[in-house]
Amino acid sequence: MARSGKSRAQRRREERQPDEPAGRRWLRWGGALLAVAVIAFATADALGAFKSTAYTAVPHGSHDHYVPDRCGEDAARIGEFPTQPPDKGERITCSGRVIPE
């Protein structure tokens, strides 16, 4: 058996070299990274990380009621909440009243 001058590890490394060019490999990794970033952004948005108001508009027939976040079981019925968002300097209570902050 003739020796080629290369170690067994070098021959294995040469056999494992991909046929794919390096540019395509980076493109694939970049696409995967972009997909992960989009999924992370969508998840954060769904969890309310970018929300700027302290209330949520709840559809109720042909109109919306504005319900404060973080109201527990003691909250009023949806129909008792206001149909317009509070003005600056006002907030909605869990009982459905709009009061100054």
Buried (B, 14 or more C-beta within 10 A) or exposed (E): EEEEEEEEEEEEEEEEEEEEEEEEEEEEEEEEEEEEEEEEEEEEEEEEEEEEEEBBBEEEEEEBBBBBEEBEEEBBEEEEBBEEEBEEEEBBEBEBEBEEE
